């Protein structure tokens, strides 16, 4: 028995594959579908990259303290929940703090910042190129050299993006789980790294790996699309 969740994930992929097989005998239609799939994947990858870069869940630490209950740490700022009380009634306050020079920085998160900024640039450039290429591919007049250049460039950008995302999230995850990270709170905080009782797995690592896999897949599709845009060779007998 195949789990329902696996079926739900695989269903869109199977439909896409059947659609591509159905259009095998129609090169023009197949070319348009390929271009549309590449454009949609590029947009999804770009959105995932924005979500990752702005996420506050690169580290999720739970504490054994009366004050701070749990902290969500991102690349540029942190958010933590503090238990407080007014007039005898207990409530939880959400506090945000920028990760400044007062923090003990971790080298993997510093590199992750630079990598995610680079990823955002690469994904944005790839999305623009794929959008322009899709528009040009729908014109009646074909421009094979133009399309080949745009899709080749997009493939390289997406390939680099895939590697950067995978490196950023996997390095962060490995250092966090192994306990080798040097990240720590400022001295003004009522807790420090030693008070952590549980480290939660957030959406950052799985989403990052999905983004890297989609970028790699889309890069492969871009290279594959160039098969449709190869300039047709002219036979000597056709030359006047």
FENWO-V190018 format. One record per residue. N is the residue number from 1. RES is the residue in one letter. BURIAL is + if it has 24 or more other C-alpha atoms within 12 Angstrom, else -. Layout:
N	RES	BURIAL
N	RES	BURIAL
This chain:
1	X	-
2	X	-
3	X	-
4	X	-
5	X	-
6	X	-
7	X	-
8	X	-
9	X	-
10	X	-
11	X	-
12	X	-
13	X	-
14	X	-
15	X	-
16	X	-
17	X	-
18	X	-
19	X	-
20	X	+
21	X	-
22	X	-
23	X	-
24	X	-
25	X	-
26	X	-
27	X	-
28	X	-
29	X	-
30	X	+
31	X	+
32	X	+
33	X	+
34	X	+
35	X	+
36	X	+
37	X	+
38	X	+
39	X	+
40	X	+
41	X	+
42	X	+
43	X	+
44	X	+
45	X	+
46	X	+
47	X	+
48	X	+
49	X	+
50	X	+
51	X	+
52	X	+
53	X	+
54	X	-
55	X	+
56	X	+
57	X	+
58	X	+
59	X	+
60	X	+
61	X	+
62	X	+
63	X	+
64	X	-
65	X	-
66	X	-
67	X	+
68	X	+
69	X	+
70	X	+
71	X	+
72	X	+
73	X	+
74	X	+
75	X	+
76	X	+
77	X	+
78	X	+
79	X	+
80	X	+
81	X	+
82	X	+
83	X	-
84	X	-
85	X	-
86	X	-
87	X	-
88	X	-
89	X	-
90	X	-
91	X	-
92	X	-
93	X	-
94	X	-
95	X	-
96	X	-
97	X	+
98	X	-
99	X	+
100	X	-
101	X	-
102	X	-
103	X	-
104	X	-
105	X	+
106	X	+
107	X	-
108	X	+
109	X	+
110	X	+
111	X	-
112	X	+
113	X	+
114	X	-
115	X	+
116	X	+
117	X	+
118	X	+
119	X	+
120	X	+
121	X	-
122	X	+
123	X	+
124	X	+
125	X	+
126	X	+
127	X	+
128	X	+
129	X	+
130	X	+
131	X	+
132	X	+
133	X	+
134	X	+
135	X	-
136	X	+
137	X	+
138	X	-
139	X	-
140	X	-
141	X	-
142	X	-
143	X	-
144	X	-
145	X	-
146	X	+
147	X	+
148	X	+
149	X	-
150	X	+
151	X	+
152	X	+
153	X	+
154	X	+
155	X	+
156	X	+
157	X	+
158	X	+
159	X	+
160	X	+
161	X	+
162	X	+
163	X	+
164	X	+
165	X	+
166	X	+
167	X	+
168	X	+
169	X	+
170	X	+
171	X	+
172	X	+
173	X	+
174	X	-
175	X	-
176	X	+
177	X	-
178	X	-
179	X	-
180	X	-
181	X	-
182	X	-
183	X	+
184	X	+
185	X	+
186	X	-
187	X	-
188	X	-
189	X	-
190	X	-
191	X	+
192	X	+
193	X	+
194	X	-
195	X	-
196	X	+
197	X	-
198	X	-
199	X	+
200	X	-
201	X	-
202	X	+
203	X	-
204	X	+
205	X	+
206	X	-
207	X	+
208	X	+
209	X	+
210	X	+
211	X	+
212	X	+
213	X	+
214	X	+
215	X	+
216	X	+
217	X	+
218	X	+
219	X	+
220	X	+
221	X	+
222	X	+
223	X	+
224	X	-
225	X	+
226	X	+
227	X	-
228	X	+
229	X	+
230	X	-
231	X	-
232	X	-
233	X	-
234	X	-
235	X	-
236	X	-
237	X	-
238	X	-
239	X	-
240	X	-
